[in-house]
């Protein structure tokens, strides 16, 4: 496939330059100012439209919790507060309406969570929002662990009179599970044979660098997440993070990594009282690395570009907003060798836009996933 006359933003070294793209075998093969296609090759004329990589939604429940069929199709959030053996991959439902919403919002990859009301909820799956076959859509079956230091586990389990009931209890239970997993991990290295313990075997992978997403919104919870992450040497990213700017100030740190959002819509609980669309510009000014999330279904995936436009209206630069929706989430989760930018060798996940990507009236004209034009 040749995509001609594209005004390309590739999230690497090309920003609003007119080029032609070559797509071969589902990958980006190259680009130049004027490419001639091979005989019989499909030619798609972008006609001067903006072309970007597909957006990456790195923290959602697409495929694990339906918005429409909530009673019949809610496989997120299993019973136990510590459930490291669970995998979102084992419940993914590609008929979930979330994937259609995602494509309409320019999202080509989602990282689906097993739920956020457990302290340790299992592993998240990175999947494409469209494609021909099940296996082709699985980018990485177990891309990251899901931890939570928000009020959700305390509300869920505390209401039943079981732990965790407090912030201290949440932190202590996560530390206890990590301590056991670390012992198991060290024992596996020292002994040729060891008893099979699925939960510990699963969780011990965090000590080999597997990314850990820790949901934490308020400043004290973010600081607890940092303490736990550093105590156990975790490759951690803090999600939600409405108090990210305040936490960085309190900790006198700039090297923390955040996946912020959703920052628009929803209720206003104590947990969310400092949520603000100005957070993007605040973190950008402080040179703190972050990516953007809708947290679907907390915010509809179709509104992904709308949230970005609101962040830009609140002072964030367009270039940083696009990076926070593409290459930065891909880097945070170790997926940047495949997605997040339009570069030779990477998956051909491409969006051709009607109008501006971050304009309220902009929309997806054509979406290409793994080199194939995908139905919106």
C-alpha positions as CSV (number, residue, x, y, z in Angstrom):
1,X,0.0,0.0,0.0
2,X,1.1,3.5,-0.8
3,X,-0.4,6.5,1.1
4,X,0.3,9.6,-1.0
5,X,0.2,13.3,-0.2
6,X,0.1,12.8,3.6
7,X,0.9,15.7,5.9
8,X,2.7,13.5,8.4
9,X,3.2,13.8,12.1
10,X,5.1,10.6,12.8
11,X,6.0,11.3,16.5
12,X,9.7,11.0,15.9
13,X,11.4,13.5,13.5
14,X,8.7,14.5,11.1
15,X,6.1,17.1,12.1
16,X,3.6,18.3,9.5
17,X,5.7,17.5,6.5
18,X,4.2,16.4,3.2
19,X,5.4,12.8,2.4
20,X,4.3,9.5,0.8
21,X,4.2,6.4,3.0
22,X,4.9,2.8,2.0
23,X,3.2,0.0,3.9
24,X,4.3,-3.6,3.3
25,X,3.3,-6.8,5.1
26,X,1.6,-4.9,7.9
27,X,4.6,-2.7,8.6
28,X,5.9,0.7,7.8
29,X,8.4,0.2,5.0
30,X,9.5,3.8,4.5
31,X,8.5,7.3,3.3
32,X,9.8,10.0,1.0
33,X,8.6,13.0,-1.0
34,X,7.5,11.0,-4.0
35,X,7.1,7.3,-4.2
36,X,5.9,5.2,-7.2
37,X,4.0,2.1,-6.3
38,X,4.6,-1.3,-7.7
39,X,2.3,-2.7,-10.4
40,X,-1.1,-3.6,-8.9
41,X,-0.3,-2.0,-5.5
42,X,-3.1,-0.2,-3.7
43,X,-2.6,3.6,-3.7
44,X,-4.5,5.7,-1.1
45,X,-4.5,9.5,-1.6
46,X,-4.5,11.3,1.7
47,X,-5.1,14.5,-0.4
48,X,-3.2,16.7,2.1
49,X,-4.8,15.4,5.2
50,X,-3.0,15.1,8.6
51,X,-1.7,11.6,9.2
52,X,-0.6,10.4,12.6
53,X,0.1,7.1,14.4
54,X,-3.0,5.6,16.0
55,X,-3.6,6.6,19.6
56,X,-2.6,4.3,22.5
57,X,-5.0,3.9,25.4
58,X,-2.9,2.4,28.1
59,X,-5.3,2.1,31.0
60,X,-8.9,0.9,30.3
61,X,-11.4,-1.9,30.7
62,X,-12.1,-2.4,27.0
63,X,-13.1,-6.0,26.5
64,X,-13.4,-6.8,30.2
65,X,-16.3,-4.6,31.2
66,X,-19.1,-3.7,28.9
67,X,-21.0,-0.3,29.2
68,X,-24.1,-1.6,27.5
69,X,-24.4,-5.2,28.8
70,X,-23.1,-4.4,32.3
71,X,-24.8,-7.3,34.1
72,X,-24.1,-9.9,31.4
73,X,-20.6,-8.9,30.4
74,X,-18.6,-7.7,33.4
75,X,-15.6,-9.9,33.9
76,X,-13.5,-7.3,35.6
77,X,-12.8,-7.3,39.3
78,X,-12.7,-10.8,40.7
79,X,-13.3,-11.7,44.3
80,X,-10.0,-11.5,46.1
81,X,-8.1,-8.3,47.0
82,X,-4.8,-10.0,46.0
83,X,-5.2,-11.8,42.7
84,X,-1.9,-11.7,40.8
85,X,-2.7,-14.9,38.9
86,X,-5.6,-13.3,37.0
87,X,-5.2,-12.3,33.3
88,X,-7.3,-9.9,31.3
89,X,-6.3,-11.9,28.3
90,X,-8.5,-14.8,29.5
91,X,-11.7,-12.7,29.4
92,X,-11.2,-10.4,26.4
93,X,-14.4,-9.9,24.4
94,X,-13.7,-8.4,21.0
95,X,-17.5,-7.9,20.5
96,X,-17.4,-5.2,23.3
97,X,-18.7,-1.9,21.9
98,X,-15.6,-0.3,23.4
99,X,-13.5,-1.3,20.4
100,X,-15.9,0.5,18.0
101,X,-15.7,3.6,20.2
102,X,-12.0,3.3,20.3
103,X,-11.6,3.3,16.5
104,X,-13.9,6.3,16.1
105,X,-11.7,8.1,18.6
106,X,-8.5,7.3,16.6
107,X,-7.3,4.6,19.1
108,X,-5.6,1.6,17.5
109,X,-4.2,0.0,20.6
110,X,-5.7,-0.5,24.1
111,X,-4.2,-1.9,27.2
112,X,-7.1,-3.7,29.0
113,X,-7.0,-4.2,32.7
114,X,-8.5,-7.1,34.7
115,X,-10.1,-4.4,37.0
116,X,-9.1,-1.8,39.6
117,X,-11.0,-2.7,42.7
118,X,-8.4,-5.2,43.8
119,X,-5.1,-4.2,45.4
120,X,-3.3,-6.5,42.9
121,X,-5.7,-7.4,40.1
122,X,-3.6,-9.4,37.7
123,X,-2.1,-8.6,34.3
124,X,-3.3,-6.3,31.5
125,X,-3.4,-7.2,27.8
126,X,-2.3,-4.9,25.0
127,X,-4.5,-5.5,22.0
128,X,-5.3,-3.8,18.7
129,X,-8.8,-2.3,18.4
130,X,-9.4,-3.9,15.0
131,X,-8.1,-6.6,12.8
132,X,-8.9,-9.9,11.0
133,X,-8.0,-12.6,13.5
134,X,-7.8,-13.0,17.3
135,X,-4.0,-13.7,17.3
136,X,-3.3,-10.8,15.0
137,X,-5.0,-8.4,17.5
138,X,-3.0,-9.5,20.5
139,X,0.0,-7.2,20.7
140,X,1.2,-8.5,24.1
141,X,-0.9,-10.9,26.2
142,X,0.5,-9.8,29.5
143,X,1.8,-6.3,29.1
144,X,1.7,-5.0,32.7
145,X,0.5,-5.7,36.2
146,X,-2.4,-3.7,37.7
147,X,-2.1,-2.5,41.3
148,X,-4.5,-0.1,43.1
149,X,-4.0,2.3,46.0
150,X,-7.2,4.2,45.2
151,X,-10.3,4.1,47.4
152,X,-12.0,1.4,45.2
153,X,-10.5,-1.6,47.1
154,X,-11.2,0.0,50.5
155,X,-14.8,0.6,49.5
156,X,-15.4,-2.8,48.0
157,X,-13.8,-4.9,50.7
158,X,-14.3,-2.6,53.7
159,X,-18.1,-2.7,53.1
160,X,-17.9,-6.4,53.7
161,X,-15.9,-6.0,56.9
162,X,-12.7,-7.4,55.3
163,X,-9.3,-5.9,54.6
164,X,-8.3,-3.5,53.2
165,X,-10.3,-0.9,55.2
166,X,-7.7,1.8,55.4
167,X,-4.8,3.3,53.3
168,X,-2.4,1.7,55.7
169,X,-4.1,-1.7,55.2
170,X,-3.9,-1.4,51.4
171,X,-0.2,-0.6,51.5
172,X,0.6,-3.4,54.0
173,X,-1.2,-6.0,52.0
174,X,0.6,-5.1,48.8
175,X,3.9,-5.1,50.6
176,X,3.1,-8.5,52.1
177,X,2.3,-10.0,48.6
178,X,5.4,-8.5,47.1
179,X,7.6,-9.8,49.9
180,X,6.3,-13.3,49.4
181,X,6.8,-13.1,45.7
182,X,10.3,-11.8,46.1
183,X,11.1,-14.8,48.4
184,X,9.7,-17.1,45.8
185,X,11.6,-15.4,43.1
186,X,14.9,-15.8,45.0
187,X,14.1,-19.4,45.9
188,X,13.5,-20.2,42.2
189,X,17.0,-19.0,41.4
190,X,18.6,-21.0,44.1
191,X,16.8,-24.3,43.8
192,X,16.4,-26.7,40.9
193,X,12.9,-27.8,42.0
194,X,10.3,-25.7,43.9
195,X,6.6,-26.2,44.7
196,X,4.3,-24.7,42.1
197,X,2.5,-21.7,43.4
198,X,0.7,-19.9,40.5
199,X,0.0,-16.7,42.3
200,X,3.6,-16.2,43.4
201,X,5.1,-17.4,40.1
202,X,2.9,-14.9,38.3
203,X,3.7,-12.0,40.6
204,X,7.4,-12.7,40.8
205,X,7.8,-11.4,37.2
206,X,7.6,-7.9,38.5
207,X,11.2,-8.4,39.7
208,X,12.3,-9.1,36.2
209,X,11.1,-5.7,35.0
210,X,7.5,-6.4,34.0
211,X,5.8,-3.0,34.1
212,X,3.5,-2.3,37.1
213,X,0.6,0.2,36.8
214,X,-0.2,1.5,40.2
215,X,-3.5,3.4,40.4
216,X,-3.2,6.3,42.8
217,X,-5.0,9.7,42.7
218,X,-4.3,11.6,45.8
219,X,-0.9,12.9,46.8
220,X,-0.4,10.6,49.8
221,X,-1.4,7.6,47.7
222,X,1.1,8.6,44.9
223,X,3.8,9.0,47.5
224,X,3.0,5.5,48.9
225,X,3.1,4.1,45.4
226,X,6.6,5.7,45.0
227,X,7.8,4.2,48.3
228,X,6.6,0.7,47.4
229,X,7.9,1.0,43.8
230,X,11.4,2.0,45.1
231,X,11.5,-0.5,48.0
232,X,10.9,-3.4,45.6
233,X,12.7,-2.1,42.6
234,X,9.6,-2.1,40.4
235,X,9.3,-0.8,36.9
236,X,6.2,1.3,37.9
237,X,3.9,3.8,36.3
238,X,1.4,5.7,38.4
239,X,-2.1,6.0,36.9
240,X,-4.9,8.4,37.5
241,X,-2.5,10.7,39.3
242,X,-4.7,13.8,39.8
243,X,-2.3,15.1,42.4
244,X,0.8,14.3,40.3
245,X,2.1,17.9,40.3
246,X,1.7,18.2,44.0
247,X,3.3,14.8,44.7
248,X,6.3,15.7,42.6
249,X,6.7,19.0,44.5
250,X,6.4,17.2,47.9
251,X,8.9,14.5,46.9
252,X,11.2,17.0,45.2
253,X,11.3,14.6,42.2
254,X,11.0,15.0,38.4
255,X,11.8,11.5,37.3
256,X,8.4,9.9,38.2
257,X,6.3,8.5,35.3
258,X,2.5,9.1,35.1
259,X,-0.4,8.0,33.1
260,X,-2.9,10.7,33.9
261,X,-6.7,10.8,33.5
262,X,-9.5,10.8,32.9
263,X,-9.4,14.6,33.5
264,X,-12.8,15.4,32.0
265,X,-16.4,14.4,33.0
266,X,-17.5,12.1,35.8
267,X,-18.3,12.9,39.4
268,X,-16.3,14.8,42.0
269,X,-15.5,12.6,45.0
270,X,-12.9,13.4,47.6
271,X,-10.6,11.1,45.6
272,X,-11.1,13.3,42.5
273,X,-11.2,16.8,44.0
274,X,-8.0,17.9,42.5
275,X,-8.7,16.6,39.0
276,X,-8.2,19.4,36.5
277,X,-7.6,19.8,32.7
278,X,-4.7,22.1,33.6
279,X,-2.7,19.2,34.9
280,X,-1.2,18.5,31.5
281,X,0.2,22.0,31.1
282,X,1.5,21.9,34.8
283,X,3.4,18.7,34.2
284,X,4.7,19.8,30.8
285,X,6.1,23.0,32.4
286,X,7.7,20.9,35.2
287,X,9.2,18.6,32.5
288,X,7.6,15.6,34.1
289,X,7.0,12.6,31.8
290,X,3.4,11.5,31.4
291,X,0.9,9.9,29.0
292,X,-2.9,10.4,28.8
293,X,-5.7,8.0,29.4
294,X,-9.5,8.0,29.3
295,X,-9.8,5.1,31.8
296,X,-12.7,3.8,29.8
297,X,-15.5,3.3,30.8
298,X,-14.8,6.2,33.2
299,X,-14.7,8.3,30.1
300,X,-15.9,7.0,26.7
301,X,-13.0,5.9,24.4
302,X,-14.6,7.8,21.5
303,X,-13.8,11.0,23.4
304,X,-10.1,10.4,23.5
305,X,-9.3,13.2,21.0
306,X,-11.8,15.5,22.7
307,X,-9.9,15.2,26.0
308,X,-6.7,16.0,24.2
309,X,-8.2,19.1,22.7
310,X,-9.4,20.2,26.1
311,X,-5.9,19.7,27.5
312,X,-4.5,21.9,24.7
313,X,-7.2,24.5,25.4
314,X,-6.0,24.5,29.0
315,X,-2.4,25.3,28.1
316,X,-0.7,22.1,27.0
317,X,1.1,22.2,23.7
318,X,-0.3,20.3,20.7
319,X,3.0,18.4,20.2
320,X,3.2,17.2,23.8
321,X,-0.5,16.2,23.8
322,X,0.0,14.0,20.7
323,X,3.1,12.5,22.2
324,X,1.2,11.8,25.4
325,X,-1.4,9.9,23.3
326,X,1.1,7.9,21.1
327,X,4.8,7.4,21.7
328,X,4.9,8.1,25.4
329,X,2.3,5.4,26.5
330,X,4.1,3.0,24.2
331,X,7.4,3.7,25.8
332,X,6.0,3.5,29.4
333,X,4.8,0.0,28.7
334,X,7.7,-1.3,26.7
335,X,5.7,-1.4,23.4
336,X,7.5,1.3,21.5
337,X,9.3,-1.2,19.2
338,X,5.9,-1.9,17.7
339,X,3.6,1.0,18.1
340,X,3.4,4.7,19.0
341,X,5.1,6.3,16.0
342,X,5.3,5.9,12.2
343,X,8.8,4.6,11.6
344,X,10.2,1.9,9.3
345,X,9.8,-1.6,10.8
346,X,6.9,-0.7,13.2
347,X,3.3,-1.8,12.9
348,X,1.4,0.1,10.3
349,X,-1.2,1.6,12.7
350,X,-2.1,4.8,11.0
351,X,-4.9,7.4,11.2
352,X,-5.9,9.8,8.3
353,X,-7.9,12.6,9.8
354,X,-10.7,14.9,8.6
355,X,-9.5,18.2,9.8
356,X,-7.2,18.6,12.8
357,X,-6.7,15.6,15.2
358,X,-7.1,17.9,18.2
359,X,-9.9,20.1,16.9
360,X,-13.4,19.5,18.3
361,X,-14.7,19.1,14.7
362,X,-11.9,16.8,13.6
363,X,-12.7,13.1,13.0
364,X,-11.1,9.9,11.7
365,X,-11.4,9.6,7.9
366,X,-9.5,6.4,7.5
367,X,-7.9,4.0,10.0
368,X,-5.2,1.4,9.2
369,X,-4.3,-1.3,11.7
370,X,-1.5,-3.7,11.0
371,X,-1.4,-2.4,7.4
372,X,-5.1,-3.1,6.7
373,X,-7.9,-0.5,6.3
374,X,-10.2,-1.1,9.2
375,X,-13.9,-0.4,9.5
376,X,-14.8,2.5,11.9
